[in-house]
């Protein structure tokens, strides 16, 4: 380790600056969403089996709810524009705008060039958890997803039921794409119910046993027509490892709900981002 310079203390004491102050973000009308949710009925239910994934579709103005059933289980969520797979959930920008973990009133944002809300969290039964003594919290947008490539890199394995592969199969089945064509559309996830953070001493990404229990749920309002895929992670509650065939794993249920049309009178899907895309060239 190098020796600190004479002004090290002054450099260390510089206060941080928030990169993307979010006080000018469009604010969702949570009161309207919550009233509509109270009046909504379930129209479709699908289930992600343990160590597998399911796909589902939600029309703009609808809701979808992810619920733990059977036992503690975390899930990896992907979202796409139902009509254009190139518009997909952008976990990095969501993290930059809202923080490392998301909860009620916060949104999942789409990729460039659209950069608009795809879904808004309207109910979170784990919002009581907050940030624990280790710096852990739930529903993170920092982890990528367990995948067979990293497993092969680190251990030489050929594991086929990690979340990346589960999501690839689910997307292929939902769209008719081949696995080869579906895989590039699978992207970094919202880790639903997963409890994660960064170690204070080494800055390493950690996971710990999720506080989720059967009946806990996370509910979203669909801002645009969505195609979603949810993987029930092979790590179960992620208390020990992921990409495991021995961890206790349980299903995750996805309910798609619809409220009466008059409950959302005046609501419109968000427009695509207003940047002119000239990138400094042209008029």
WODAWO-V73046 format. One record per run of one state. SS is the DSSP state (helix for helix, strand for strand, loop for the rest). FROM is the first residue (numbers start at 1). LEN is the number of residues. If there is no record, write none. Layout:
SS,FROM,LEN
SS,FROM,LEN
This chain:
loop,1,7
helix,8,5
loop,13,17
helix,30,10
loop,40,1
strand,41,8
loop,49,4
strand,53,6
loop,59,4
strand,63,6
loop,69,6
strand,75,7
loop,82,2
strand,84,6
loop,90,1
helix,91,8
loop,99,2
strand,101,1
loop,102,5
strand,107,4
loop,111,6
strand,117,8
loop,125,12
strand,137,4
loop,141,7
helix,148,8
loop,156,7
helix,163,13
loop,176,3
helix,179,5
loop,184,6
strand,190,9
loop,199,6
strand,205,4
loop,209,8
strand,217,6
loop,223,3
strand,226,7
loop,233,19
strand,252,7
loop,259,2
helix,261,4
loop,265,19
